């Protein structure tokens, strides 16, 4: 039980006991539900219980609050003051309790706020970019959200499986394969990163798709029929693209567990077995007349899908070919362990984090542990919301309660100043995730060179530190925005070392670490240290923020919002910097220094822990 829960529990009990003594008929649950953080000028926590009582007994809430405050009995180790201000009962935590928060942080270190393992598994799918282009900055937002939400759920106690679905049988991919096999290439073309080369060719052929339509359709037919030579050639090209995309992923320190290939799911006949289960569920109907004659459809509830022109959705076309919707339902069912038959796997490559990245493989081997999730989270653009709602609806109609744990994290895209960009039109050129990273490295190195004398950064350290700063700048700028809002990226804000940025938070952590390195006093704190010491405002604020970290993680996990963590990290950095500016540490007396080093260390560990949830590391120097 974390300390915040202890506070809520003990304060609720104290309020309930006071109400009982005053003959107010109120439940313990009511008491707990009214507790929240107080405005700083009033205390640390407050209760609005007086409003419930005043309404029930037709009396003045301020008078009720005053009576309750007078009757409350709560241990001085937890609370040093209880007072009524207007209709609220306010509580100020004791220095002893806040010191116990710091003491715990010194033990837990970078694991501050981490939840115990809960034996539940979540599969998180991202970024699932088609293997015919490099990541543009819209894809990057998907990847950063998926990576951060994965980090948060691991911290929250879940077993996380990070999956990347590769649709290597779609029309766009077939067009790109045709382009690579047909269009001429120069020596300069061959020197390009392979995903960029394929992406540029796709832009070129998209200028006149009608001209190549018949040839592409013939290629798609061979792919659908699993022609051995065509399939092998296509897979090799797609794998080269994916390997190039993974280089982008690794630059952003994003790693995954499994690649799932559309062509393999067909090769394993996974869809066939699940489609039979779907059709036998009783919720699908085969139309016998009209424009959908011969199609298998599902009837939709108009209350859940009010904007649809038709209350039917085609699942299998009249020619017997399942739609993309049917395939997505089947994949979702496999993730939940609702499919019969096993997939086979092989190691695709060893990642820079030393973990093996697995891939589905028709010639692979049995590997236990993939699939069978308790929860499935898909990071997919907001324009796919209808389809994701439909998948959840159909799984629920089939009688599977797992539908309640099928989550779509819908996100708005990143926009350019001149508007949206398109893969087909090539407006992403110059705005790929690789371009963004390269520009960031250039700017970060410039910032490092400005500060090299003060920071002590050596020549052979510059590139590593620049990479850490770039990751912080980009990730924080993307992740601090709620997924349902658009991101407009601005380098002047992203690389601002003086506030509201990832590097600013990194610098606060580096500043804390420097203090820790400059003293031989070991961080330690206990109630006996407080006999002649009173925590100041900024010291109390640091402790209170550390106290809140588990609730921040829980809120971010339950709402699938890394921006909650980003906001918290910024508040913690602001609070630490205020402490740094107002509270001497190294020049303090030995008794004061012992306590303050403990607070500095706790703040450092909390900053490192919080930044890690966003996928940001802390440099040795800045």
C-alpha angles and dihedrals in degrees: 000000000000121000094252089060089049090054093050092046097048095042091048091051092049091050091047092050091050091049091048090052089050090050093244111153101224133134129241088240090056090052093051094046091058096057118104140146112291127227106269093245091057102044140276103290133015139190127216093195090124091072092059092047095044091052092048095047099031094238139126113286093211091056091047091051091051092051093048093048090053092052100043116114115190130157116270090223087069106029129027098184139023119187140157117235110183109311094341131091107217130200128198115201119232122249088238092059093046089050089054087057090054091046091053090049091056089056098042094041111171089004094067107143096009114148124226118258110275101192091241123127129212126189113208116193120204153183098348096180116179111257094243105080144027120265111275119203091270090059088046091059089054091050094047092049092048093047094048095045088050090052091048093050092048088052088046090061102263129132101239126205113192112207132186115198114210115202099201096162103059127115094253091054092048089052090051093048089051089050094051092047094045114029120083118249130203128215088257090054090054091054092060124098103273098238090052092050092051091045093053091049089051090053090050097050091043089068089076111014093158089066094061099030097108094047092048092049090053089051091049091050090055090048093049091049089050094238101192099224096042093044093050092048092048093047092051092052093046092048090053089053092048092050089053091048089051090058087060090047092052092051086061092045091245115148133176142198106219143019113206115199121206091216091055093052088056091044091053088048087232091145093052095060094044093046089056090052090048094049092047092053092086097233096097126080130198110224116226101188143024129039091319096051110146092017123120108229139177121224112235128214108244090212091061095039104031097157097057119115090211130035090217132081121198113234100169121025122230090259089060096253114134117234124238087259091060091050092049090051090050092050091049090052091050090052089055092049093250094126128089120229132039133261121223126227145195135185109272095190144324110260125221089252086064092247121125117243108216127207134195108257130182089212095041133105138256111277118182124220106048121117124358095111129175090209134023122202120187119193102209134150120270091250088071094057095107093052092047091049089049093053091051091046094052094046089051092048088052087061101255115137088199086084088081088063096048102108129189115198100200116198135186117234134253111258132206120228088255094049140264123347132220134213093215095049092044096232087140090070107118090016101075122129086252091054091049092050093047092050089047092053090052092050095042092052089051090053091047092051090052090055101033095109094051097038098045092223110165124221093252091052098052100086095048093047092045089054091052091049093048091051091050093047095050099036096048092047091052099039100044088068116082110250091243092060129074120253121226108188119216121181094203089061097035095056097039106132093191102062152338097027143096094251089051090057091044089052091053089054093046089049090053092048092051090056090050091051094050097062134062092205111110114229110253136150136178140159091263089060089065098063090096100018133077121193114242124224097268092046090052091047092054091051092047092050091051088050089057097051097095090051090050091052091048093049092048091049097046093047097036089232120138087179087077088061092044092054091048092050090052092050091050092050091048091050093048092049090051089052090048092053097045106032122061113218112169093035094047124103116277091255092050093042092056091057095040094049086054090053092046091050093048091050090050093051091047091051092048091047093048096045090050089062088061091047092253124135128201118243121229089236138013 
